[in-house]
Amino acid sequence: MKIGNVIGGFLDFVGVPYQFGKNTIMAHLNTAYYHVHGQPFVYPDYADEIQLTANAAAWNQTGTIVEIAPANALSVSNFDIHWLNISNISEIATIKIDLFKGAAGSEVKIGGTKATRSTNQSRNGPNPIQIPQQEKNERISARVSSSTTNATTCLVSIEGHYYA
């Protein structure tokens, strides 16, 4: 990057995928601002959460990858996800939920988080998650694995924000 291009323009944003040394000072400032104050979203919004089902083998990672947000659903601008809302874990268990991006059959893992239901009375809520910034219109999906040898189920939705 040339010295004259270090400051950058008022509308610069960090590129997706991120490349070290390729972004201006203004790109970092704008991206940081929207990381904190960008338009928030919940998905699915005003609809039921998405059910995930673990394979019936402890910590087996071959359960079905289920679509949470179809391609083009998160279309305002580039985005990231900060919370994975988890509810209705079907049994006392520890679960691991992996998030993916990409078309069905070509998913790439972008993050994950664990949750535990320790008693029949315990309930879950939002789990923090940190993923790389995603390009707008990216398809998001998830898969659950369980500490038990049952087909543990749970419901999920995502919360995040846009970078514009």
Beta strands, then each sheet from edge to edge (+ up, - down):
strand 1: 40-43
strand 2: 50-53
strand 3: 66-69
strand 4: 79-87
strand 5: 93-101
strand 6: 108-117
strand 7: 126-128
strand 8: 140-146
strand 9: 153-162
sheet 1: 1+ 9- 2+
sheet 2: 1+ 9- 4+ 7-
sheet 3: 3+ 8- 5+ 6-
end
